[in-house]
Amino acid sequence: KNEVEQSPQNLTAQEGEFITINCSYSVGISALHWLQQHPGGGIVSLFMLSSGKKKHGRLIATINIQEKHSSLHITASHPRDSAVYICAVDETSGSRLTFGEGTQLTVNP
Amino acid sequence: ETGVTQSPTHLIKTRGQQVTLRCSSQSGHNTVSWYQQALGQGPQFIFQYYREEENGRGNFPPRFSGLQFPNYSSELNVNALELDDSALYLCASRGQGISYGYTFGSGTRLTVV
């Protein structure tokens, strides 16, 4: 079992739909990151969370530390949101970032 | 404020050869970490450097080694390349303290034939 699990692995949506990607983790963490990776490979950091909720434009990220669970929401999805979304955690046990396998999101016009 | 730059962007090597990948960290960032991402998978942590010292290592053999320089740029060296080393290699930098997020480079695509 991976230390960081994401669901779903693949997600196809129609433009305008509300999207939720989930992340569960089994290790102690100091922070959780949501990242976006486009086909070229480069990774962009979307959010870093240690508690509560953050919002940036149409993106919202929440974390529940007690339940070891985080969600990334995209409101009014657009084809340009199509990418791989990755959840990663800063483990308290060491100086490392542990990643989930990613969620491939495709938004159709 | 500059981002993280990795070079080269693409590389083809023969099994058994050695390779050096380079990463320049974002201005003001003193911590650099390296990751290997196989096709269709999430990145895997290789190691991290803080002020020129390795301060964390993932489950990679000793033929994966690194350096961090006084200007906080970094190198990843892989000896005795194997076919399974074919992957995207990502570098990320962050500032001092856990409150800083990561800035990632665009990666180096290594193909071992």
Interface residues (C-beta under 8 A of the other chain):
Chain A: V4 S30 A31 H33 L35 G40 G41 G42 I43 V44 S45 M48 I86 A88 D90 G94 S95 R96 L97 T98 F99 G100 E101 G102
Chain B: S33 Y35 Q37 Q41 G42 P43 Q44 F45 Q48 Y50 N55 G56 G58 L88 L90 A92 I98 G101 Y102 T103 F104 G105 S106 G107 R109
